[in-house]
């Protein structure tokens, strides 16, 4: 028996509570990454909200907020009673074409871990370089975690 494409989610969400990134943005970023890697394509269905809620044990409003954000960004479209579907594409990263870059990145990651950086430290370092290269703060950056760490009001 052949499985219907709609029944098989193409992306499985994973949360990192220590990342400092709001849960809904983690979901948004994971959908964008799946598009860039070619895991998701135009027309693919995202996991149903209730399935994400059950799998991750999070509030349905969080998933709805993520899906709304993806809709606002023009990445997905919601069909009432049917589901949420990828609409369009993002530039796909050609992994085979970038094998050399990937090998160097893996080596750099090993060096970063050997230097004592954890996942969050590596992410912060990469974000700072991206920020520096772009010349501006990311549009979806959340300054609240930094304020909480330094004792400010959230």
SVG drawing of the C-alpha trace seen along z (x, -y; Angstrom):
<svg xmlns="http://www.w3.org/2000/svg" viewBox="-12 -48 53 50">
<polyline fill="none" stroke="black" stroke-width="0.4" points="0.0,0.0 1.4,-3.4 1.4,-6.1 -0.2,-9.4 2.4,-12.2 0.1,-14.2 0.3,-11.5 4.1,-11.6 5.5,-14.8 8.7,-15.9 10.0,-17.7 10.2,-16.7 10.6,-19.6 13.2,-19.5 13.4,-22.2 16.4,-23.5 15.1,-25.1 18.6,-26.5 19.0,-28.3 17.4,-31.5 15.4,-31.5 11.6,-31.6 9.9,-28.3 7.8,-29.6 10.9,-31.0 12.7,-27.7 9.9,-26.1 10.0,-28.8 13.8,-28.5 13.5,-24.7 10.9,-25.0 13.2,-27.5 16.2,-25.3 14.2,-22.3 13.4,-24.3 17.0,-25.4 18.2,-21.8 15.5,-20.5 13.8,-18.4 10.6,-20.4 9.4,-21.5 6.5,-23.5 3.2,-21.7 4.5,-19.6 2.3,-19.6 3.7,-20.7 2.9,-18.5 -0.6,-19.1 -0.7,-21.5 -2.1,-18.8 0.7,-16.4 3.4,-19.0 1.7,-19.8 1.6,-16.1 5.2,-15.4 6.8,-18.4 4.4,-18.9 4.0,-22.6 1.0,-25.0 -1.0,-24.9 -0.9,-28.7 2.9,-28.5 2.6,-26.3 -0.2,-28.5 2.1,-31.5 4.9,-29.8 2.6,-28.8 1.2,-32.4 4.7,-33.7 5.5,-31.4 2.3,-32.5 3.3,-36.2 6.7,-35.4 5.0,-33.9 6.5,-30.4 3.3,-28.5 -0.4,-28.8 -3.1,-27.4 -6.1,-25.6 -9.0,-25.6 -9.7,-22.0 -7.0,-20.5 -3.6,-21.7 -0.7,-24.0 1.3,-23.6 4.6,-25.0 4.0,-27.7 7.1,-28.5 10.7,-27.9 13.8,-29.4 17.2,-29.2 18.4,-25.5 21.8,-24.8 23.6,-22.4 25.2,-20.1 27.2,-18.1 28.5,-21.4 29.5,-22.7 31.2,-19.5 34.5,-21.3 32.9,-24.1 31.0,-21.6 34.2,-19.6 35.9,-22.9 32.8,-23.8 32.8,-20.4 36.5,-20.9 35.8,-24.4 33.0,-23.0 35.4,-20.5 37.9,-23.3 35.2,-25.4 34.1,-22.6 37.8,-21.9 38.1,-25.6 35.3,-25.1 32.3,-26.5 29.0,-24.8 26.1,-24.8 24.9,-28.2 28.4,-29.7 28.9,-28.4 25.6,-29.9 26.4,-33.2 29.8,-33.4 28.2,-32.5 25.4,-35.0 27.9,-37.8 29.8,-37.1 26.6,-37.0 25.6,-40.3 29.0,-41.8 28.9,-40.7 25.3,-41.8 25.9,-45.2 22.6,-44.9 20.8,-42.9 18.7,-40.0 15.0,-40.9 13.9,-38.0 16.5,-38.4 15.0,-38.4 16.8,-40.8 14.8,-39.5 17.1,-36.6 20.1,-39.0 18.1,-41.3 17.1,-38.4 20.7,-37.2 21.9,-40.6 19.1,-41.1 17.0,-43.5 13.3,-43.4 11.9,-41.1"/>
</svg>
